Structure formats: structure tokens, C-alpha cells
């Protein structure tokens, strides 16, 4: 909800911000007009008010350079995957060297796959065995399929505030509302109504409510799926909530799955290391191959073994197939990226993230604005609401319209995206963000007061 009956003032500000955006990005407008003739006019990587996306020519470090000659500070970092900064030399060399050996083989490049699998198993507490997929959506889909095969059960429980990719089983719940039509609440358009019979929605960070729902369906539940830190708001789960889900899974023989696609880089061993709660399976990607298409699901050996042959060489219970499942170039990039992700890197990311959140919170406090700052380690976000954020109900108080206006204002001032700091970000970038944020929120507040 907007403040003070300022809908008209906000509408005027939105129009002004869009006009400014158009003036700053004429070449992006031209390229979008051409592209829109052949592709549907939808884009999720630009602020909701933007009439078209930014087209970029190159990226380096913490910066993007668009076709209109603008230099943008990038806090989106390739959908949160680029924690080392853009244009990393070691990753580029690894990709180039691998291409010299061949683009795709269709067979196992054992040294590559083993090297990456070994690094993941060494650093992530839950991972004993691992499988690779090109996308996060596929990794989650396959992990849930493995859980169903292992348990012999059909139902999946997931938190109602989580985002887990684009396949039907998880494209369900209130969290999908702000990336679908505003009228969407639970069952998104295009998704079979039967999905509602296969998924139990758990209230995020509500131990009593989630426990009651799991207990009701325990003998039919194959998996409990949760983001330890919500990717859509960077709101962390309470440790006690994750412990409660762990206890429920143990008590009823349910597979606990942590989706760490967004939050794996909060610590060397992911959010499960940071929070001290170990799931049965983990899905992740993004930071693993640092921008190349590679994700994984991994965990307990006995669960993962349903995707492999047994001692008698019987066919796997769950087939893990596909042309690009373990692409050698992506694995080469992953090996180069993971080698650079030592403990010192995560300490730097945590320090820069804390500096940014503290500076942003101080900016908010100085202005007296109803803004909540969320995040853990290198993750950060802001939300226009006076309600302290903790659970699903409080997330419903966020005014996404005002947030979209602030985001477009930030973009007009050279700040692209929100959510991530990388190893390339410095204190000057934090100061630039806070100055642009103060300017943006001042404009919004003035518009709402009209």
C-alpha cells in the first residue's frame, strides 16, 4: 500500500522516471524495438517500471558498460553468480584452454567432472555425491525426483515464500505473485491444477504452522524444500526454523532439501555451514561456474545412488540424462572459479556486505523512511515497509510498486540491480549506492506527500 494517499504523486514520479530512462538509453530502446519484433516483450532482469531492458556491450570488475556509453555499477552480478567480479582472467583462460580441446564431447571428461565434484564434496557439508545439470531449475527438478524415488512417496513440501526455478512442481505459491500477473496468488497461469494436489505449502519461518502441516501429510511426503535465505527478498530463515525442519525430516523419513542456488556463497560451505544445519540434499549453481551454465544437486550417497546403477548393473531408478548435463567448458570454468573461492574471499565478501547493509540502514535511519534492509554475508536487499520482516505474513506488507520506482531511479543514476556485492566492489561503490538511494527515496517521499 502507498502512503498518505499519494497515488497520483507516485504516478507522476513513475512517468518522470520512465522519461528520464528513455532519454538516457536511446540505443537500448532501438535494439529492444528490433528484438521485440521476434521475441515476446517480457524481461525480468530490469526494474518493473523500465519500458525495455538495458543492452550491454561489455562488463569488467564491478561495472557494466551499455550500448549508450554509460558505465553502471553492477549490484546484480549476473543473477548473483558473479562473486569474483566480471571478466575474471583465470576463468577466461580456463574456458579458452578447454575450447582448444573441443567444444562438446558427449562423453565424460573425467578429470574435469571429478575435479569439480571433489571440490564441492570437500567444502559443502551435505555433499557426498553430486550430479551436474545446466540450469538451476533442472537441478531442483532432479533432486525432487530422486527424493521421490528414494522414499517411494509423491508429495513435496515447500515454503510458500521460496523460489526454486521454473518447473511446474515448484512454480506454485504466493512467492510467485510478484513475477507473475499481480492477480496471481498460488497457482500460476499455465500450471496444471494437479500440482496443487502434489505440493504442501509451508509458512516460512513459522515452526508451529509448518510442523502441523508436515505432521498431517508425513507418510506421503518425499521431501521438504527450503531456501535457507530467500532469494526473492534475501530474508534468512531462523536457525530454529531450519532445525525444526531437520527434526521433522528425521522423524518421518523425509528428505530435507536446501536450495542454495542464490545463497551458496554466504560461506565457503554455503548457508548450511553458516547456520549449522545439514540437509540431505543440496541444490546450487550460479557462483559454482561463475556465469557459465552449470548447476548441481548433491547429498547423501544413498539418496544420490538412485540415479546410478547398482552392484548388479541394473538401470538407475532415476535417469539423469541430457546433452548438456556435464558440459566440459562449464566444468572447466567451475574448476577455475572454485579454486579462487578460498576462506579469505568469503571473509572479504562478508565484510563488504556488512558494510553496505550498515551504510544503507544508516541512510534509511537518517531519512526516517519506512524501509527494511535485509541480507546475510554478501547478499543485501531493501523493502518499502514499516513492518519488521520475518515471515510470510510480513513479506506481504512490502510495497513492490514503490520499490520498483526506487530501482528505476537508481538505474537512472548509474546503479544497476540490487542484491549482491562481489569481490570487485569497493567502499566507493557503497558510497555511490547510498547517495543514489538517498536521492531516490527523497523523490519518492516527496511524491507520496503530494
C-alpha positions in Angstrom: 0.0 0.0 0.0 1.2 3.5 -0.7 1.5 6.2 1.9 -0.7 9.3 2.5 -3.0 8.8 -0.5 -0.1 9.8 -2.7 -1.1 7.5 -5.7 -1.3 10.4 -8.1 2.1 11.8 -7.0 3.6 8.4 -7.3 2.1 8.0 -10.8 3.6 11.4 -11.8 7.0 10.3 -10.5 6.9 7.0 -12.3 6.2 8.8 -15.6 9.1 11.2 -14.9 11.5 8.3 -14.2 10.5 6.5 -17.3 11.0 9.6 -19.4 14.5 10.0 -17.8 15.3 6.4 -18.6 14.3 6.8 -22.2 16.4 9.9 -22.6 19.4 8.1 -21.1 19.1 4.9 -23.2 18.1 5.7 -26.8 20.3 2.9 -28.3 18.9 0.3 -25.9 15.4 1.4 -27.0 16.3 0.9 -30.6 17.8 -2.5 -30.0 14.8 -3.6 -27.9 12.4 -2.4 -30.7 14.2 -4.6 -33.1 14.4 -7.6 -30.8 10.7 -7.3 -29.7 9.6 -8.0 -33.3 10.9 -11.6 -32.8 10.6 -12.2 -29.1 7.8 -11.7 -26.6 8.1 -8.4 -24.8 9.0 -9.7 -21.3 12.1 -9.2 -19.3 12.7 -9.9 -15.6 16.2 -8.5 -15.2 15.2 -4.9 -15.4 13.2 -2.9 -12.9 9.4 -3.3 -13.3 8.9 0.3 -14.5 11.5 0.1 -17.2 9.9 0.1 -20.7 12.7 -2.0 -22.1 16.0 -3.6 -20.7 19.5 -2.2 -20.8 21.6 -3.6 -23.6 25.2 -4.1 -22.6 28.4 -4.2 -24.6 30.9 -5.4 -22.0 31.5 -5.9 -18.3 34.5 -5.7 -16.2 35.0 -5.9 -12.4 32.0 -4.3 -10.7 30.9 -2.4 -13.8 28.7 -2.8 -16.9 29.0 -0.7 -20.0 25.9 -0.3 -22.0 25.3 0.5 -25.7 24.6 4.1 -24.8 28.1 4.6 -23.4 27.0 4.6 -19.8 29.2 3.0 -17.0 26.9 1.2 -14.5 27.9 -0.1 -11.0 26.5 -3.7 -11.1 25.0 -5.0 -7.9 23.0 -7.7 -9.7 26.2 -9.6 -10.6 24.8 -11.9 -13.3 21.8 -13.1 -11.3 24.0 -13.3 -8.1 26.5 -15.7 -9.7 29.5 -13.3 -10.4 31.0 -13.1 -6.9 34.5 -12.7 -8.3 33.6 -9.8 -10.5 33.1 -9.6 -14.2 35.7 -10.7 -16.7 37.7 -12.9 -14.3 41.1 -13.6 -16.0 41.5 -17.2 -14.7 38.1 -18.3 -15.7 38.5 -16.8 -19.2 41.8 -18.7 -19.6 40.2 -21.9 -18.4 37.4 -21.6 -20.9 39.9 -20.7 -23.7 42.1 -23.7 -22.9 39.2 -26.1 -22.8 37.9 -24.9 -26.1 41.2 -25.9 -27.6 40.4 -29.4 -26.6 36.9 -29.4 -28.1 33.5 -27.7 -27.7 31.5 -30.8 -26.6 32.4 -34.5 -26.4 29.2 -36.3 -25.5 31.4 -38.4 -23.2 32.7 -37.9 -19.7 35.7 -35.6 -19.4 36.6 -37.5 -16.2 39.3 -35.1 -14.9 37.0 -32.1 -15.2 34.0 -33.7 -13.6 35.9 -35.4 -10.8 37.8 -32.2 -10.0 34.7 -30.1 -9.6 32.8 -32.8 -7.8 35.7 -33.3 -5.4 35.9 -29.6 -4.6 32.1 -29.4 -3.9 32.2 -32.5 -1.7 35.1 -31.2 0.3 33.5 -27.8 1.1 29.7 -28.4 1.4 28.8 -30.4 4.5 25.8 -32.4 2.9 27.5 -33.4 -0.3 28.9 -36.9 -0.6 27.9 -37.5 -4.2 26.9 -35.0 -6.9 25.2 -34.7 -10.3 25.5 -31.8 -12.7 22.8 -30.0 -14.7 23.0 -26.9 -17.0 20.3 -24.9 -15.1 19.1 -24.5 -11.5 15.6 -25.4 -12.5 16.8 -28.8 -13.7 18.9 -29.4 -10.6 15.9 -28.8 -8.3 13.6 -30.9 -10.5 16.0 -33.8 -10.5 16.7 -33.6 -6.8 13.0 -33.8 -6.0 12.7 -36.7 -8.4 15.5 -38.5 -6.6 13.8 -37.8 -3.3 10.5 -39.3 -4.5 12.2 -42.4 -5.9 14.2 -42.9 -2.7 11.2 -42.6 -0.3 8.6 -44.1 -2.6 6.3 -41.1 -1.8 4.8 -38.5 -4.0 4.2 -35.2 -2.1 6.6 -32.3 -1.8 6.5 -29.7 0.9 8.0 -26.3 0.1 7.9 -22.9 1.9 5.3 -20.5 0.5 7.9 -17.7 0.2 10.6 -19.7 -1.7 11.6 -19.6 -5.4 13.0 -22.8 -6.8 13.0 -22.4 -10.6 10.6 -22.7 -13.4 9.4 -26.3 -13.5 5.7 -27.0 -12.7 6.1 -28.6 -9.3 7.7 -25.6 -7.7 6.1 -22.8 -9.8 3.4 -22.6 -7.2 2.7 -20.4 -4.1 2.4 -16.8 -3.1 6.1 -16.1 -3.7 5.5 -16.3 -7.4 3.0 -13.5 -7.3 5.4 -10.6 -8.0 7.0 -12.3 -11.0 3.6 -13.3 -12.5 0.5 -11.2 -13.0 -0.4 -9.1 -9.9 -3.5 -11.2 -9.5 -1.6 -14.4 -9.2 -1.6 -15.8 -5.7 -0.8 -19.5 -5.7 -1.4 -21.4 -8.9 0.4 -19.5 -11.7 -1.1 -19.4 -15.2 -0.1 -22.4 -17.4 0.5 -24.7 -14.4 -1.7 -27.8 -14.1 -4.2 -27.8 -11.2 -2.9 -31.2 -10.2 0.2 -29.5 -8.9 -1.8 -28.1 -6.0 -2.5 -31.7 -5.0 1.2 -32.6 -5.0 2.7 -29.7 -3.1 2.2 -28.8 0.6 2.9 -25.0 1.1 4.6 -24.4 4.5 4.5 -20.9 6.1 8.1 -19.6 6.1 9.8 -19.2 9.5 6.6 -20.4 11.2 7.6 -23.5 13.2 4.2 -24.4 14.6 2.4 -23.9 11.3 5.0 -25.8 9.3 5.1 -28.6 11.8 1.4 -29.1 11.8 1.2 -29.3 8.0 4.1 -31.8 7.8 2.7 -34.0 10.5 -0.7 -34.1 8.7 0.9 -35.5 5.5 4.1 -37.1 6.9 3.6 -40.6 5.5 3.1 -39.1 2.0 5.9 -36.5 1.9 9.0 -37.3 0.0 10.8 -34.0 0.5 10.9 -30.7 2.3 12.3 -28.0 0.1 13.5 -24.7 1.6 15.8 -21.8 0.7 17.9 -21.1 3.9 17.9 -17.5 2.7 15.0 -16.4 0.5 16.3 -15.5 -3.0 13.5 -13.0 -3.7 14.0 -10.9 -0.5 17.3 -12.1 1.0 15.4 -12.7 4.2 17.2 -15.5 6.2 15.4 -18.4 7.8 15.7 -18.6 11.6 18.2 -21.2 12.6 15.5 -22.7 14.9 13.1 -23.0 11.9 15.7 -24.9 9.9 16.5 -27.1 12.9 12.7 -27.8 13.2 12.5 -28.9 9.6 15.6 -31.1 10.1 14.0 -32.8 13.1 10.7 -33.3 11.2 12.6 -34.9 8.3 14.5 -37.2 10.6 11.4 -38.2 12.5 9.4 -39.1 9.4 12.0 -40.3 6.9 11.5 -37.2 4.7 14.4 -35.9 2.5 15.4 -32.4 3.6 16.5 -30.3 0.5 18.3 -27.0 0.8 18.0 -24.9 -2.3 21.2 -22.8 -2.1 21.1 -21.6 -5.7 21.3 -18.0 -4.5 22.9 -18.3 -1.1 25.7 -20.8 -1.5 28.4 -18.1 -1.4 27.4 -16.8 2.0 30.2 -19.0 3.4 32.6 -21.5 1.9 30.3 -24.4 2.8 27.1 -22.4 2.0 24.3 -21.4 4.2 24.2 -24.9 5.8 27.7 -24.3 7.1 26.8 -20.8 8.3 23.6 -21.9 10.1 25.0 -25.2 11.2 22.1 -27.3 9.8 22.9 -30.0 7.3 20.3 -31.1 4.7 20.1 -34.5 3.0 20.3 -32.9 -0.5 21.6 -29.6 -1.7 20.9 -27.8 -5.0 23.1 -24.9 -6.1 24.8 -23.3 -9.1 25.5 -19.7 -10.2 28.6 -19.0 -8.2 29.9 -22.5 -8.9 30.7 -21.9 -12.6 30.6 -18.1 -12.2 28.3 -17.3 -15.1 28.6 -20.5 -17.2 25.5 -22.7 -17.4 26.2 -25.3 -14.6 24.3 -26.3 -11.5 24.3 -29.3 -9.3 22.3 -31.4 -6.9 24.2 -33.5 -4.4 24.0 -35.0 -0.9 23.8 -38.3 0.9 25.3 -41.1 -1.1 22.3 -43.5 -0.5 19.9 -40.9 -2.0 22.1 -39.9 -4.9 22.6 -43.6 -5.8 19.1 -43.9 -7.1 20.4 -42.0 -10.1 23.2 -44.7 -10.7 23.5 -48.3 -11.5 23.5 -50.8 -8.6 26.1 -53.6 -8.0 24.3 -55.7 -10.5 24.4 -53.0 -13.1 20.6 -52.7 -13.2 19.3 -49.5 -14.8 19.1 -46.5 -12.4 15.8 -45.8 -10.8 16.1 -42.2 -11.9 17.6 -41.4 -15.2 20.0 -38.5 -15.2 20.4 -37.7 -18.9 20.7 -34.9 -21.4 23.1 -33.5 -23.9 24.5 -30.7 -21.7 24.4 -32.2 -18.2 28.1 -32.0 -17.6 29.4 -29.7 -20.3 33.2 -29.7 -20.3 33.5 -25.9 -20.9 31.2 -25.2 -17.9 33.1 -27.6 -15.8 36.4 -26.0 -16.7 35.0 -22.6 -15.7 33.8 -24.1 -12.5 37.1 -25.6 -11.6 38.8 -22.2 -12.2 36.1 -20.4 -10.2 36.1 -22.7 -7.2 39.9 -22.6 -7.0 39.7 -18.9 -6.3 37.0 -19.3 -3.6 39.1 -19.7 -0.5 38.2 -18.7 3.0 39.8 -15.2 2.5 37.4 -14.5 -0.3 34.3 -15.2 1.8 35.7 -13.1 4.6 36.0 -10.2 2.2 32.5 -10.7 0.8 31.1 -10.9 4.3 32.9 -7.7 5.3 31.8 -5.7 2.2 28.2 -7.0 2.5 28.0 -5.9 6.2 29.5 -2.5 5.3 26.9 -2.0 2.6 23.9 -3.1 4.8 25.1 -0.9 7.7 25.6 2.1 5.4 22.2 1.6 3.8 20.5 1.2 7.1 22.2 4.4 8.4 21.0 6.2 5.3 17.4 5.0 5.9 17.6 5.9 9.6 18.8 9.4 8.8 15.9 10.0 6.4 13.3 8.4 8.7 12.0 6.3 5.8 9.9 3.1 6.2 12.5 0.8 4.6 13.7 -2.6 5.9 17.2 -3.7 4.9 17.7 -7.5 4.6 20.6 -9.8 3.8 23.3 -12.1 5.0 27.0 -12.1 4.1 27.4 -10.7 0.6 23.6 -10.6 0.0 21.5 -7.4 0.5 18.1 -6.0 -0.3 15.7 -3.3 0.7 12.0 -3.2 1.1 9.5 -0.4 1.4 7.5 -1.4 4.6 7.3 -0.2 8.1 6.7 -3.8 9.3 9.7 -5.7 10.5 10.3 -8.6 8.1 10.4 -12.1 9.5 7.8 -14.5 7.9 5.4 -14.9 5.1 2.8 -12.6 6.5 5.3 -9.7 7.0 6.5 -10.1 3.4 3.0 -9.4 2.2 3.4 -5.8 3.5 6.2 -4.9 1.1 5.1 -2.2 -1.4 6.6 -3.5 -4.7 5.4 -0.5 -6.7 7.4 1.9 -4.6 10.4 -0.4 -4.7 10.2 -0.5 -8.5 10.3 3.3 -8.6 13.4 3.4 -6.4 15.1 0.8 -8.5 14.5 2.7 -11.7 15.7 5.9 -10.1 18.9 4.0 -9.1 19.4 2.8 -12.6 19.0 6.3 -14.0 21.8 7.3 -11.6 24.1 4.5 -12.7 23.3 1.8 -10.2 22.2 -1.5 -11.9 20.3 -4.1 -9.8 20.2 -4.9 -6.2 21.2 -7.9 -4.1 24.9 -8.8 -4.3 28.3 -7.5 -3.5 31.3 -9.1 -5.2 35.0 -9.2 -4.7 35.3 -6.3 -7.2 33.1 -3.9 -5.1 34.9 -1.2 -3.0 33.9 1.4 -0.5 33.4 3.9 -3.3 30.7 1.8 -4.8 28.9 1.5 -1.5 29.0 5.3 -1.1 27.7 5.8 -4.6 24.8 3.4 -3.9 23.9 5.1 -0.7 24.0 8.6 -2.3 21.8 7.4 -5.2 19.4 5.6 -2.8 19.0 8.7 -0.6 18.2 10.8 -3.7 15.8 8.2 -5.0 13.9 7.8 -1.7 13.7 11.5 -1.2 11.9 11.8 -4.6 9.6 9.0 -3.7 8.7 10.5 -0.3 8.0 13.9 -1.9 5.8 12.3 -4.5 3.8 10.4 -1.8 3.3 13.5 0.2 1.5 15.4 -2.7 
